[in-house]
């Protein structure tokens, strides 16, 4: 059994207190010229968590059931990437819908030709774990705000093996004026469950990232649901007013002091 205590040869780290303030890998200490055993094992565990998040299967059935409990209809779609291996090797296929999914949305639009103000898309991305943990509470907040604004909502679309740009095709086929995709972000060694929100006004196939606004790191240890929805609502309101999104639309939302969020003071200046 390995022991990283000072008595075992691991040098005491005077910066240890800083580690209580961040999940970042700082102040790891050392044992001679090497990394302490505990730090090395922690790194290997975090790396395994990140790999597992990338390969975790998308549990769309659980999300659909959760939406049904709130009386929200959902549509299950699939990207042009047939499986996970193809998805990871061919990013371009993850940005487009399969032929069957395209036809499903076309038939839906024929039955609902008026279109919608807002389409909400959920895709597994590079971390289905993030979607499983955070998509439902985040969707609930977004929908509450959208309905308060009087915006009509399309059925929630669940896209398996999807990337960010697939939302543009979904929204275009549904005739939606705006689209928000909730997608699992690339896992980090301290954040395997980070959810990203990407917003586009007047979406259509072929748009680049310059036409999208991103709100990232939505999770319990990162950006709260309340703050993320607050920023997203500002972007959607401004997009409707100015008829654009992306690099020409800056997030200038005033940051409220949300209950339980603590202060924004720099801990180094206390």
C-alpha positions in Angstrom: 0.0 0.0 0.0 1.3 3.4 -1.0 1.5 6.3 1.4 1.7 9.9 0.3 2.1 11.4 3.8 5.1 13.5 4.5 6.6 10.6 6.6 6.6 8.4 3.5 8.9 10.8 1.6 6.3 13.0 -0.2 7.2 16.7 0.3 4.7 18.8 2.2 3.1 21.4 -0.2 2.6 24.8 1.3 0.0 25.6 -1.4 -2.2 22.8 -0.4 -5.0 25.2 0.8 -5.4 26.4 -2.7 -6.5 23.0 -3.8 -9.7 23.4 -1.7 -10.7 26.3 -4.0 -10.5 24.7 -7.4 -10.8 21.3 -9.1 -7.8 22.2 -11.3 -4.6 20.1 -10.8 -2.5 22.5 -8.9 -0.2 22.1 -5.9 0.1 18.3 -6.4 3.3 18.0 -4.4 6.2 15.7 -5.2 7.9 12.6 -3.9 11.6 13.2 -4.7 11.6 14.1 -8.4 8.3 12.3 -9.1 4.6 13.0 -8.7 3.1 11.5 -5.5 1.2 8.2 -5.9 -2.1 9.7 -4.9 -1.9 12.5 -7.5 -1.0 9.9 -10.2 -3.9 7.7 -9.3 -6.3 10.7 -9.2 -5.1 11.6 -12.7 -5.7 8.1 -14.0 -9.2 8.0 -12.5 -10.1 11.3 -14.0 -8.8 10.2 -17.4 -10.9 7.0 -17.2 -14.0 9.1 -16.3 -13.4 11.3 -19.4 -13.1 8.3 -21.7 -16.2 6.7 -20.2 -18.2 9.9 -20.8 -17.2 9.9 -24.4 -18.3 6.3 -25.0 -21.4 6.2 -22.8 -24.6 5.3 -24.7 -27.2 8.0 -25.1 -30.2 7.1 -22.9 -32.8 8.9 -24.9 -35.6 6.8 -23.5 -35.0 8.2 -20.0 -35.0 11.8 -21.4 -38.2 11.1 -23.4 -39.9 9.7 -20.3 -38.9 12.7 -18.3 -40.3 15.0 -20.9 -43.6 13.0 -21.0 -44.0 13.6 -17.3 -44.1 17.3 -18.1 -46.5 16.7 -21.0 -43.8 17.6 -23.6 -43.7 15.7 -26.8 -40.3 14.6 -28.2 -39.0 13.3 -31.5 -36.1 10.8 -31.6 -33.7 11.5 -34.4 -30.3 10.2 -35.5 -27.4 11.9 -37.3 -25.8 10.5 -40.4 -23.2 8.8 -38.3 -24.4 5.2 -37.9 -22.4 4.4 -34.8 -20.1 5.8 -32.2 -16.9 4.9 -34.0 -18.1 6.6 -37.2 -19.2 9.6 -35.1 -15.8 10.1 -33.6 -13.9 9.6 -36.9 -16.3 11.6 -39.1 -17.4 14.8 -37.5 -19.1 15.9 -40.7 -21.6 13.1 -40.5 -22.6 14.1 -36.9 -23.5 17.6 -38.3 -26.3 16.2 -40.6 -29.4 14.1 -40.0 -29.9 10.6 -41.4 -32.3 10.3 -44.3 -35.0 8.7 -42.1 -34.8 11.6 -39.5 -35.0 14.1 -42.3 -38.1 12.5 -43.7 -39.6 12.4 -40.1 -39.2 16.1 -39.7 -40.6 16.9 -43.2 -43.7 14.9 -42.4 -44.0 16.7 -39.0 -43.8 20.1 -40.8 -46.5 19.1 -43.3 -48.8 18.5 -40.3 -47.7 21.7 -38.6 -46.9 24.1 -41.5 -46.9 27.3 -39.4 -43.5 26.6 -37.9 -42.4 27.7 -34.4 -40.5 30.5 -32.6 -38.1 28.2 -30.8 -36.8 24.7 -31.4 -35.0 22.9 -28.6 -32.6 20.1 -29.5 -30.7 17.7 -27.2 -27.7 15.8 -28.5 -25.3 13.5 -26.8 -22.2 15.1 -28.3 -19.0 14.1 -26.6 -20.5 13.4 -23.2 -23.9 11.7 -22.9 -23.2 11.9 -19.1 -23.6 15.6 -19.2 -26.9 15.3 -21.0 -28.2 12.7 -18.7 -27.4 14.8 -15.6 -28.3 18.3 -16.8 -30.6 18.4 -19.9 -34.0 18.0 -18.2 -33.6 20.7 -15.5 -32.0 23.0 -18.1 -34.9 22.4 -20.6 -37.4 23.1 -17.9 -35.9 26.6 -17.2 -35.6 27.4 -20.9 -39.2 26.5 -21.6 -40.5 28.4 -18.7 -38.8 31.6 -19.9 -39.8 31.0 -23.6 -43.5 30.5 -22.7 -43.4 33.7 -20.5 -42.1 35.5 -23.6 -45.1 34.1 -25.6 -42.8 32.1 -27.9 -44.2 28.9 -29.5 -42.2 25.7 -28.9 -41.5 22.9 -31.3 -41.4 19.3 -29.9 -38.1 18.6 -28.2 -35.8 16.7 -30.6 -33.4 14.1 -29.2 -30.5 13.5 -31.7 -28.3 10.5 -31.2 -24.6 10.9 -32.4 -25.2 14.6 -33.0 -22.9 17.5 -33.2 -23.7 21.2 -32.7 -24.5 22.0 -36.4 -27.2 19.3 -36.6 -29.5 21.7 -34.8 -29.5 24.1 -37.8 -30.9 21.3 -40.0 -33.5 20.3 -37.4 -34.7 23.9 -37.0 -34.8 24.6 -40.7 -36.9 21.5 -41.3 -39.3 22.4 -38.5 -39.6 26.0 -39.7 -38.2 27.4 -36.4 -37.1 31.0 -36.1 -34.5 30.2 -33.3 -32.8 27.1 -32.1 -31.0 26.1 -28.9 -29.0 22.8 -28.7 -28.1 21.3 -25.4 -25.1 19.1 -26.0 -22.4 17.2 -24.0 -19.1 19.0 -24.3 -15.7 17.4 -24.7 -14.8 16.0 -21.2 -12.0 17.5 -19.3 -9.9 15.9 -16.6 -12.0 17.7 -13.9 -15.3 18.0 -15.8 -16.6 14.9 -17.6 -20.2 16.1 -17.4 -20.1 19.7 -18.8 -23.2 20.7 -20.8 -23.0 23.3 -23.6 -25.8 25.5 -25.0 -25.5 26.8 -28.5 -28.0 29.4 -29.8 -28.7 30.3 -33.4 -31.1 32.9 -34.9 -32.5 32.1 -38.4 -30.9 28.7 -38.5 -30.2 26.9 -41.8 -27.8 24.2 -43.0 -24.3 25.5 -43.8 -24.0 28.1 -41.1 -20.6 28.3 -39.3 -19.9 28.8 -35.6 -19.6 32.5 -36.3 -23.5 32.6 -36.4 -23.9 30.9 -33.0 -23.6 32.0 -29.4 -22.2 29.5 -26.9 -22.8 29.2 -23.2 -20.5 26.5 -21.8 -19.6 24.6 -18.6 -23.2 24.3 -17.4 -23.0 21.9 -14.4 -23.3 21.9 -10.7 -19.6 22.8 -10.2 -19.6 25.3 -13.1 -22.2 27.7 -14.4 -25.6 27.2 -12.6 -28.8 26.4 -14.5 -30.2 29.8 -13.3 -27.3 31.8 -14.6 -27.1 29.9 -17.9 -30.9 30.4 -18.5 -30.6 34.1 -17.6 -27.8 34.6 -20.2 -29.6 32.6 -22.8 -32.8 34.6 -22.4 -30.9 37.8 -22.9 -29.3 36.5 -26.1 -32.7 35.3 -27.4 -34.4 38.6 -26.7 -31.6 40.6 -28.3 -31.6 38.2 -31.3 -35.3 38.8 -31.9 -34.8 42.6 -31.6 -31.7 42.8 -33.8 -32.4 39.8 -36.0 -29.0 38.2 -35.7 -26.9 35.9 -33.5 -23.2 34.9 -33.3 -20.1 37.1 -33.2 -22.2 40.3 -33.8 -24.4 39.5 -30.7 -22.4 39.9 -27.4 -23.5 38.6 -24.1 -24.0 41.8 -22.1 -26.6 40.5 -19.7 -26.4 42.1 -16.2 -25.4 39.4 -13.8 -27.9 39.2 -10.9 -27.0 38.0 -7.4 -28.8 34.7 -7.5 -29.9 33.0 -4.3 -27.2 30.6 -3.1 -24.6 31.7 -5.7 -22.4 33.4 -3.1 -20.3 36.5 -3.9 -18.2 37.3 -6.9 -15.3 38.6 -4.9 -11.8 37.3 -5.8 -10.7 34.9 -3.1 -7.1 36.1 -3.5 -8.1 39.6 -2.4 -10.0 38.5 0.8 
